[in-house]
Amino acid sequence: MSVARVTEISATSKKGFEDAVNRGIARATATLRGVSGAWIKEQKVIVEEGKITRYQVNMMVSFVLEG
């Protein structure tokens, strides 16, 4: 039987939501061991002078605890 923990992270991208998700997962897996999944809690765009400049995702990342 395994036990998992969930942590919330936020990631941004100038390219799009998918790139923001990929950046967030890449950063999470660089820091956390046992990442097993994630779900997107929120999506947001940052608008400057009438144009979208960044895409942001807030995601819940789950990872299995060792031991």
N, C-alpha and C positions, 0 to 999 in steps of 0.2 A: 504494500500500500504506500502511496506517495502523498506528500503534502506540498501544495503550491502556494506561492505568495503572488500578489498582484500589486504592481506599482504603476502610477500614472506618469506619463511623460508627454512632452509637447515637442513637436518638430516643425520646422518651416522649410520652404523651398521657393525659389523663384520660378521653377518649372511647372509645378502642379502638385495636386494632392498625392498622386501615386509616388512621386519622388520624395515628398515629405514623409510618407509612411516608410519608404525604403531607408531614408536617412535615420529615422527614429529607431527602426529595427536594427540597423547596422550599429548604431551607438549603444543600444541596449545590450546586444550580444557581445559587444566589446567589453562591457562592464559586468554583466550578469552571466552566470553559468546556468545552464538548463532552461533557457527560454523555450517555452513550448507553444506560445500563441499570443495573439493580441486582438483586441477589438477596438474599433474607432469610436470614441465617445462623442467627439465634436469635430466639425470641419469649419474653417473660417477663412475668409480672404481679407487681406489688408489692402486698402484702397488709398492711393495717394494721387491727388490731382485728377480724380475721375478714372484712374486706371488701376487694375489689379497689379500690385507689386510683389506680393508674397502670398503663399498658400500655407495655412497652418492646420495641423491635426493634433488633437489631444487624444491619446490612446492609452488603454489599460493593457499593460504587458504582464503576462503570467510566466512564472518560472518555478521549476521544481526545486524544493529545498533539499539539500544534501544531508546525509547522515541518517 
